[in-house]
Amino acid sequence: MNELRPFLVSVDISLPGENGLDLTRKIKNGHPEMQVVILTSHDVPEYRDAARRCGANHFMVKGSASFQEILGVAHSILSKGGWWKSYEPEGWQCPTCFCENIDTNHK
């Protein structure tokens, strides 16, 4: 994490050897600028609350969230964080597959 310095991290609650909520807390404590999306099959209110307390920026349930919704959340987080502005080469166009049916403000 320290070497790569990603802007957006997707974490599941169930991870081998570590709890995704604990990992989220560690990420946010060490790198508060990193955006964390919990993407899990655990559709439990207690997990949603715990994710919020750990600093997760978004909580999505596998199987309930469509691929388009997942892309929309990532797109929204990245565009609000200025990622698009800092990493788009001049003349770059956002791929249609990412923006179709998604409210985008970065164009």
C-alpha positions in Angstrom: 0.0 0.0 0.0 2.8 2.4 0.9 4.6 1.8 -2.4 1.6 1.8 -4.8 -0.4 4.6 -3.1 -3.7 3.8 -4.9 -6.4 6.4 -4.7 -9.2 3.9 -4.7 -9.2 0.5 -2.9 -11.9 -2.2 -3.1 -12.0 -4.4 0.0 -14.2 -7.4 0.9 -15.1 -8.1 4.5 -14.0 -11.7 4.3 -10.3 -11.9 3.5 -7.9 -14.7 4.0 -5.9 -14.0 7.2 -7.5 -10.6 7.8 -10.8 -9.0 8.3 -11.7 -6.4 5.6 -13.0 -4.0 8.2 -9.7 -4.0 10.1 -7.9 -3.5 6.8 -10.1 -0.6 6.0 -9.3 1.0 9.4 -5.6 0.5 8.8 -5.8 2.0 5.3 -7.7 5.1 6.5 -5.5 5.6 9.6 -2.3 5.4 7.5 -3.7 7.0 4.3 -6.8 9.1 4.9 -6.8 10.3 1.3 -7.3 6.8 0.0 -10.9 6.0 -0.9 -12.2 2.6 0.3 -15.1 0.8 -1.2 -16.4 -2.3 0.7 -17.7 -4.8 -1.9 -19.0 -7.8 -0.1 -21.6 -10.5 0.0 -22.5 -9.7 3.6 -25.7 -7.7 3.4 -25.9 -7.1 7.2 -26.7 -3.7 8.8 -24.1 -4.3 11.5 -21.4 -4.6 8.8 -22.6 -1.4 7.1 -22.4 0.5 10.4 -19.0 -1.0 11.1 -17.7 -0.1 7.6 -18.8 3.5 8.2 -17.0 3.6 11.6 -13.9 2.2 10.0 -13.9 5.0 7.5 -15.1 3.2 4.3 -16.3 5.7 1.7 -18.9 3.3 0.2 -20.5 -0.1 1.0 -21.8 -2.3 -1.9 -23.3 -5.7 -1.8 -22.2 -8.3 -4.4 -25.2 -9.6 -6.3 -27.3 -6.6 -5.4 -25.1 -4.0 -7.1 -24.9 -4.3 -10.9 -21.6 -4.0 -12.7 -22.7 -0.6 -14.0 -23.5 0.6 -10.4 -20.0 -0.6 -9.2 -18.4 1.3 -12.1 -20.6 4.3 -11.3 -19.4 4.4 -7.7 -15.8 4.1 -8.7 -16.2 6.8 -11.4 -17.9 9.1 -8.9 -15.2 8.7 -6.3 -12.4 9.1 -8.8 -13.9 12.2 -10.5 -14.6 13.9 -7.2 -11.1 13.2 -6.0 -9.6 14.9 -9.0 -8.2 11.6 -10.3 -9.6 12.2 -13.8 -8.1 15.7 -14.0 -4.7 14.6 -12.9 -4.3 11.4 -14.9 -6.2 12.0 -18.2 -3.9 12.6 -21.1 -4.8 15.5 -23.3 -7.6 14.6 -25.6 -8.6 11.6 -23.6 -12.3 10.6 -23.7 -13.9 8.6 -21.0 -14.8 5.1 -22.4 -18.5 4.8 -23.2 -18.7 1.5 -21.2 -17.9 3.5 -18.0 -20.2 6.5 -18.6 -23.3 4.9 -20.1 -26.2 5.7 -17.8 -23.9 7.2 -15.2 -24.1 10.8 -14.1 -20.7 12.2 -14.8 -19.3 15.6 -14.1 -15.8 15.2 -15.2 -16.3 16.0 -19.0 
